[in-house]
Amino acid sequence: MENPYCQNLLRWNRYVNLTKKIYCANLATIFKTTLTTTKRIIPMVEFTHLDEKGSAKMVDVSAKESTLREAVAQGKVLMNPNTVTAIDHGEMRKGDVFGVARIAGIMAAKKTSDIIPMCHPLELTEINIDFSSDIEKGEITIEARVKTVGKTGVEMEAMTAVSAAALTIYDMCKSADRGIILSDIKLMTKHGGKSGTFVRK
């Protein structure tokens, strides 16, 4: 006669194994249903800079029509309030900080395709870079507005202009303030092209 303890143990093992099978089957069904539903709700993101093999490529814009394109980008440079005051009053040893940073931003925007590998070389028709100071907060806001008439947008050119201007401010002021932070470089608006208008909220 079998030991009752062994019989109970066998029954328990069978119960556990059966429970595992049911759980796994239900989990697979839930996963499959969720995946199918997700595909219907959220379309797959298409990365245009990748080919069918996943290799990097430059997007072919040959068939696109040339239209007016415009982008505005912003960024901040955070620093000691005394440094902002010195910049505003033209007291930095290296000279006119905003003047040099503005030229750097314009030059960088024109060279964006040399820096960012998959950017198309563009004939830019306008580049404006403005600065605003907030002494109390210890920050300078940089805004770059870039335009072209072409087959692709100028978002990268605008953000590259802001980045270069911010780096130049750091370079012009680092001897007085090593704690400077470059922050919040972002696209604010874009107009033109197939994707239409974007406005950051």
Secondary structure, 3 states (H helix, E strand, C coil): CCCHHHHHHHHHHHHHHHHHHHHHHHHHHHHHHHHHHHHHHCCCCCCCCECCCCCECCCCCCCCCCEEEEEEEEEEEECCHHHHHHHHCCCCCCCCHHHHHHHHHHHHHHCHHHHCCCCCCCCEEEEEEEEEEECCCCEEEEEEEEEEEECCCCHHHHHHHHHHHHHHHHHHHCCCCCCCEEEEEEEEEEECCCCCCEECC
